[in-house]
Amino acid sequence: MTKHNHTPGPWHIEGVVQNTGSISICAGRFGIADVTNAVSAGNLVLGNSPRAQMANAQLIAAAPRLLDDLVDAAAQLRKYETLHRAKGTANSLAKAEVNAELASRFEQTIAAATT
């Protein structure tokens, strides 16, 4: 797997306080904390309802694993693209193009997340 500059996972959700909507997402010393419906320095709005806040916190907490999986998937698609191109048939070339297109989309998403 490729090393990225973000705080390594796993990230986890902790400190959920239902009456204030405060959610912390932690990994080592990293944290997204004191989540409220107000925007100010150090605060992050994750949603207008506790349900939306929790859903968004879960997505953020899964981000390192999602990124690693996307990197692996893009690499595998490039391998399949190469194998299909080597066969040289019309059917295999069509499969290579599908793999190349999907790998390219994944690589663009990876770049957006890591640069």
N, C-alpha and C positions, 0 to 999 in steps of 0.2 A: 504494500500500500504506500501511496505517496504521503510524505509529510506535508502538513499545511501549517500556516502561521497561527491558526486559531487555537484557543485553549483546547487541549485534547479531551475527548470524552472518556468515559461516559458522563453525560450531564444528567442531572436528576432534578426533579421538582421537590421543593420542601418549603416549609413555612407558610402553608396556605392558611390564611385567616379569612374566613368567609365574611365576617361583618365589615371588613375594610377592603376586601378584594386583593390583599397583599399576597404576592406570589414571589418566591425566590427560585431561580434556576441556578444551580451551583455545579461547578466542576473545579475542584481544587480551590484556588483563591478567586476564581471568577464568579461573578454573580450578577444576575439581573434581578434587582430586588425592589421592594417598596412600589409595587405596581398598583397604581390608582387610576381613577378616571380623570385626574388632573395632570396637565403637562407642566413640569417644572424641571429644573436641573436635577439630574439623577433619577428621574422617574420615567417610566416607559408605559405608554398606554398599550395594552394588549387586547382590549375589547371593551365594549360598553356594558357587558353583563358578566357576572361571574362565570357563566357557562362558556362564553366566548373567550374570556381570559384564560380559563383552564385549557380549552382546546388549543389556543395559540401557544400557551406555555408548553404543552405537550409536544407540539410541532417544533418549537425552538429547542427543547431538550433532546429531541431525536436528530437534530441537524448534523452533528458530527458523524453519526452512524449512517445517515442518509447520504452524506457527501462521500464517505468511504465506499459505500455500496455503489454509488453512481460512477465513481472512478473505476471500480472493478468491472462494472457492466460495460462501460465505454471501451475499456481495454479488450474485453472478451468479444465485443461486437467488431472491433478492428481485426481481431484474429479470424473471426468468421468471414469478414469481408475479404481478407487475403486468401483464405482457403477457397472461397467461391470464385474469386477472380482467376485463380490458378486452374480451375476446371475448364474455364473458357466456353462453356455452353451458354446458350441464350438464357436458359432457366437459372443457371448458377450466377450469371452476370446480373440478372434481375435481383436475385437474392443479395448479391454483393452491394448493389445500390441501396437496397432497403437497410442493410446493416450500416453502410456508410452514412446514410442520412440520419439514422437514429444515433449513431456514435457522435456525429457532428453536433447534433442538438444537445447531447449529454455534455460534450466537451465545452460547448458555449455556456451551459449552465454552471459547470465546474469553474470555468474562467471567471464568470460573474461573481461566484461565491468566494474566489480565492485571490482576486487581484484588486 
